[in-house]
Amino acid sequence: MTDETKKNGTDEEIRETVLDLEAEMDAAAAEDIAEEAEPDPIDILRAENEKQRDQLLRLAAEMENLRRRTARDVKDAKAYAVTAFARDMLGVSDNLRRALDAIPQDKRTEEIRGFIEGVEMTERSMLSGLERHGVKKIEAEGERFDPNIHQAMFEVPNPEIPANTVVQVVQAGYMIGERVLRPAMVGVSKGGPKAEQPQAAEEAPKDE
């Protein structure tokens, strides 16, 4: 074999080796690209877990809100279920009181004393029963007029009483729970000095 033949053979082997190395590098690069393109299963599971956790937290919050609303509705239903009935019973109580007030003092003889006491006892028993179900009388006389619980029917000039003070109750008012069942119909004073306003809470001392 001549030197030229040996040289050509060596060059051919070198070229084949280079081509093999390039092919291996291309295959490795392709595998790297494939690995980069395919997401990590752990990352997928972590993202899915976070999504499920967020959904469960939202569902738990909604269920808690629903539970609270339901409990509040049940409580209100129990507290105010007798509202219409209580209002009707107050009308009966008013009629009993009117019947008693219609009897003049000079006519309240021994003959009808038992009748009067029976009507008064019936009135007290009815109001006591309503109170057991959360109905309470509004104590209005002498209090400062409050449009939320009082209904002004007339004004009474009196310079000695602070203005807007309830001086007469025409019809008693009642609360049921925290709601007004019936406002008190009242007469309020006018012409007197202004009622003292509640003092504002003292400011907390500032840090020096």
Kinemage of the C-alpha trace (Angstrom):
@kinemage 1
@onewidth
@group {chain A} dominant
@subgroup {mainchain}
@vectorlist {calphas} color= white
{ca met a 1} P 0.000 0.000 0.000
{ca thr a 2} L 1.385 3.342 -0.993
{ca asp a 3} L 1.699 6.356 1.270
{ca glu a 4} L -0.949 8.131 -0.787
{ca thr a 5} L -3.423 5.351 -0.208
{ca lys a 6} L -2.720 5.339 3.511
{ca lys a 7} L -3.219 9.112 3.651
{ca asn a 8} L -6.523 8.989 1.801
{ca gly a 9} L -7.747 6.233 4.092
{ca thr a 10} L -6.870 8.208 7.189
{ca asp a 11} L -8.636 11.323 5.903
{ca glu a 12} L -11.705 9.273 5.139
{ca glu a 13} L -11.765 7.855 8.662
{ca ile a 14} L -11.383 11.317 10.148
{ca arg a 15} L -14.299 12.620 8.111
{ca glu a 16} L -16.470 9.685 9.183
{ca thr a 17} L -15.563 10.287 12.820
{ca val a 18} L -16.409 13.972 12.517
{ca leu a 19} L -19.716 13.136 10.886
{ca asp a 20} L -20.499 10.630 13.646
{ca leu a 21} L -19.688 13.229 16.315
{ca glu a 22} L -21.872 15.821 14.591
{ca ala a 23} L -24.726 13.316 14.370
{ca glu a 24} L -24.387 12.483 18.055
{ca met a 25} L -24.342 16.206 18.940
{ca asp a 26} L -27.431 16.813 16.814
{ca ala a 27} L -29.244 13.907 18.502
{ca ala a 28} L -28.287 15.179 21.961
{ca ala a 29} L -29.452 18.684 21.065
{ca ala a 30} L -32.751 17.285 19.796
{ca glu a 31} L -33.239 15.374 23.056
{ca asp a 32} L -32.524 18.544 25.074
{ca ile a 33} L -35.074 20.467 23.018
{ca ala a 34} L -37.631 17.715 23.522
{ca glu a 35} L -37.006 17.725 27.279
{ca glu a 36} L -37.357 21.510 27.409
{ca ala a 37} L -40.594 21.434 25.410
{ca glu a 38} L -42.186 18.771 27.639
{ca pro a 39} L -43.357 20.299 31.004
{ca asp a 40} L -42.194 18.788 34.244
{ca pro a 41} L -44.905 16.449 35.679
{ca ile a 42} L -44.122 17.713 39.190
{ca asp a 43} L -44.785 21.311 38.111
{ca ile a 44} L -48.068 20.197 36.545
{ca leu a 45} L -49.128 18.443 39.742
{ca arg a 46} L -48.106 21.425 41.872
{ca ala a 47} L -50.130 23.840 39.727
{ca glu a 48} L -53.144 21.512 39.812
{ca asn a 49} L -52.808 21.215 43.587
{ca glu a 50} L -52.777 24.989 44.014
{ca lys a 51} L -55.837 25.301 41.783
{ca gln a 52} L -57.740 22.662 43.771
{ca arg a 53} L -56.706 24.286 47.050
{ca asp a 54} L -57.952 27.695 45.906
{ca gln a 55} L -61.282 26.187 44.829
{ca leu a 56} L -61.681 24.402 48.172
{ca leu a 57} L -60.929 27.591 50.119
{ca arg a 58} L -63.500 29.515 48.077
{ca leu a 59} L -66.068 26.771 48.581
{ca ala a 60} L -65.393 26.695 52.334
{ca ala a 61} L -65.801 30.490 52.557
{ca glu a 62} L -69.087 30.356 50.633
{ca met a 63} L -70.398 27.567 52.888
{ca glu a 64} L -69.457 29.534 56.008
{ca asn a 65} L -71.233 32.641 54.698
{ca leu a 66} L -74.271 30.529 53.856
{ca arg a 67} L -74.237 29.001 57.350
{ca arg a 68} L -74.086 32.433 58.969
{ca arg a 69} L -76.891 33.805 56.795
{ca thr a 70} L -79.037 30.777 57.522
{ca ala a 71} L -78.424 31.065 61.273
{ca arg a 72} L -79.292 34.777 61.149
{ca asp a 73} L -82.446 34.127 59.133
{ca val a 74} L -83.545 31.418 61.565
{ca lys a 75} L -82.877 33.707 64.524
{ca asp a 76} L -84.841 36.558 62.914
{ca ala a 77} L -87.670 34.206 62.020
{ca lys a 78} L -87.937 33.099 65.642
{ca ala a 79} L -87.667 36.635 67.001
{ca tyr a 80} L -90.087 38.300 64.593
{ca ala a 81} L -92.481 35.471 63.738
{ca val a 82} L -95.121 36.956 66.089
{ca thr a 83} L -94.854 40.488 64.673
{ca ala a 84} L -98.240 40.553 62.940
{ca phe a 85} L -99.938 38.760 65.829
{ca ala a 86} L -98.336 41.094 68.382
{ca arg a 87} L -99.485 44.147 66.448
{ca asp a 88} L -103.058 42.833 66.451
{ca met a 89} L -102.904 42.106 70.172
{ca leu a 90} L -101.716 45.645 70.828
{ca gly a 91} L -104.884 46.849 69.124
{ca val a 92} L -106.923 44.733 71.550
{ca ser a 93} L -104.909 46.093 74.469
{ca asp a 94} L -105.556 49.642 73.268
{ca asn a 95} L -109.288 48.971 73.231
{ca leu a 96} L -109.156 47.631 76.780
{ca arg a 97} L -107.330 50.756 77.910
{ca arg a 98} L -109.820 52.996 76.116
{ca ala a 99} L -112.678 51.167 77.822
{ca leu a 100} L -111.081 51.787 81.211
{ca asp a 101} L -110.335 55.441 80.453
{ca ala a 102} L -113.925 55.963 79.310
{ca ile a 103} L -115.244 55.236 82.820
{ca pro a 104} L -115.423 58.535 84.726
{ca gln a 105} L -113.903 58.585 88.194
{ca asp a 106} L -117.232 59.413 89.814
{ca lys a 107} L -118.785 56.337 88.169
{ca arg a 108} L -116.202 53.893 89.515
{ca thr a 109} L -118.395 52.590 92.264
{ca glu a 110} L -118.140 49.382 94.229
{ca glu a 111} L -120.685 47.792 91.898
{ca ile a 112} L -118.320 47.917 88.940
{ca arg a 113} L -115.049 47.730 90.831
{ca gly a 114} L -114.713 44.024 90.094
{ca phe a 115} L -115.350 44.625 86.394
{ca ile a 116} L -112.663 47.326 86.241
{ca glu a 117} L -110.151 45.147 88.027
{ca gly a 118} L -110.916 42.262 85.672
{ca val a 119} L -110.307 44.414 82.589
{ca glu a 120} L -107.074 45.792 84.072
{ca met a 121} L -105.910 42.268 84.883
{ca thr a 122} L -106.671 41.158 81.334
{ca glu a 123} L -104.694 44.078 79.943
{ca arg a 124} L -101.684 43.343 82.169
{ca ser a 125} L -101.787 39.644 81.322
{ca met a 126} L -101.849 40.375 77.599
{ca leu a 127} L -98.908 42.796 77.775
{ca ser a 128} L -96.991 40.378 79.972
{ca gly a 129} L -97.506 37.602 77.426
{ca leu a 130} L -96.283 39.856 74.619
{ca glu a 131} L -93.221 40.781 76.659
{ca arg a 132} L -92.329 37.112 77.024
{ca his a 133} L -92.175 36.983 73.238
{ca gly a 134} L -89.822 39.947 72.961
{ca val a 135} L -92.343 42.807 72.801
{ca lys a 136} L -91.370 45.670 75.096
{ca lys a 137} L -92.944 49.044 75.748
{ca ile a 138} L -91.071 52.169 74.683
{ca glu a 139} L -90.594 54.431 77.696
{ca ala a 140} L -91.092 57.774 75.986
{ca glu a 141} L -92.294 60.383 78.482
{ca gly a 142} L -89.503 62.706 79.604
{ca glu a 143} L -87.128 61.396 76.952
{ca arg a 144} L -85.606 63.386 74.117
{ca phe a 145} L -87.675 63.067 70.942
{ca asp a 146} L -86.284 60.363 68.661
{ca pro a 147} L -87.908 60.138 65.217
{ca asn a 148} L -86.819 56.501 64.967
{ca ile a 149} L -89.129 55.403 67.789
{ca his a 150} L -91.446 58.396 68.333
{ca gln a 151} L -94.114 59.970 66.160
{ca ala a 152} L -94.799 63.602 67.022
{ca met a 153} L -98.527 64.410 67.039
{ca phe a 154} L -98.427 67.965 68.405
{ca glu a 155} L -96.197 70.506 70.153
{ca val a 156} L -96.609 71.827 73.668
{ca pro a 157} L -95.198 75.319 74.336
{ca asn a 158} L -93.253 75.256 77.582
{ca pro a 159} L -90.256 77.546 78.133
{ca glu a 160} L -89.164 75.599 81.218
{ca ile a 161} L -88.657 72.245 79.503
{ca pro a 162} L -85.872 71.646 76.985
{ca ala a 163} L -87.187 71.741 73.437
{ca asn a 164} L -87.991 68.442 71.722
{ca thr a 165} L -88.697 66.648 74.992
{ca val a 166} L -91.571 64.167 75.054
{ca val a 167} L -94.085 65.629 77.487
{ca gln a 168} L -97.147 63.529 76.696
{ca val a 169} L -97.760 60.044 75.317
{ca val a 170} L -100.960 59.717 73.292
{ca gln a 171} L -100.411 56.084 72.395
{ca ala a 172} L -97.693 53.839 73.787
{ca gly a 173} L -95.079 52.508 71.393
{ca tyr a 174} L -93.523 49.054 71.406
{ca met a 175} L -90.358 47.344 70.215
{ca ile a 176} L -90.001 43.729 69.147
{ca gly a 177} L -86.407 42.657 69.446
{ca glu a 178} L -84.413 45.489 67.916
{ca arg a 179} L -87.203 46.635 65.595
{ca val a 180} L -89.970 49.143 66.128
{ca leu a 181} L -93.277 47.320 66.277
{ca arg a 182} L -95.190 50.563 66.703
{ca pro a 183} L -93.799 54.067 67.298
{ca ala a 184} L -94.998 55.980 70.328
{ca met a 185} L -97.381 58.804 69.421
{ca val a 186} L -96.277 61.735 71.508
{ca gly a 187} L -96.499 65.442 72.153
{ca val a 188} L -93.195 67.307 72.297
{ca ser a 189} L -92.206 70.530 73.996
{ca lys a 190} L -91.126 73.681 72.209
{ca gly a 191} L -89.940 77.117 73.230
{ca gly a 192} L -87.631 75.917 75.983
{ca pro a 193} L -83.827 75.834 76.071
{ca lys a 194} L -82.070 73.544 73.677
{ca ala a 195} L -81.504 70.073 75.016
{ca glu a 196} L -77.917 69.325 75.905
{ca gln a 197} L -76.133 67.350 73.245
{ca pro a 198} L -74.213 64.260 74.319
{ca gln a 199} L -70.614 65.174 74.946
{ca ala a 200} L -68.243 63.878 72.356
{ca ala a 201} L -65.795 61.306 73.528
{ca glu a 202} L -62.598 62.879 74.746
{ca glu a 203} L -59.763 62.665 72.305
{ca ala a 204} L -57.025 60.283 73.212
{ca pro a 205} L -53.806 62.097 74.242
{ca lys a 206} L -51.465 62.462 71.344
{ca asp a 207} L -48.037 60.915 71.516
{ca glu a 208} L -45.432 63.528 72.143
